[in-house]
Amino acid sequence: MTDRIAIRGMRVFGRHGANAGEQNIPQLFEVDVELEVDLERATHTDALGDTIDYAQIYKTVEEVVRHDSFSLLERLAQEIVRRVLQGEHVNAVTVTVAKPALLMGATPSITLRRTR
């Protein structure tokens, strides 16, 4: 059984970019995270310890985007994936990172999916 938990529309300022000066000034990044988990136990126990704490996932994403610095969106997404996959109940994770202010009229994004 594969259940999913999604946290969409996280907006965090960070210093990431490959072009000159991009890492000097914080820019807005948008992050979506989808977790594949087995929620069977949580549906019966109604206990937070048997599922994913959404606030903790948000905190993890915020820490990576705000405090780390990478040239590529791919590397930023991979670090988010790596940290989220450390969670006890997470079987797989899909992370999408977008940089809405980079191009006029278009928003580049990348999506990574990794399993345990």
Secondary structure, DSSP 8 states (H G I E B T S, - for coil): --EEEEEEEEEEEE---SSTTTTTS-EEEEEEEEEEE--HHHHHH--GGGS--HHHHHHHHHHHHHH---S-HHHHHHHHHHHHTTSTTEEEEEEEEE-TTSBTTB--EEEEEEE-
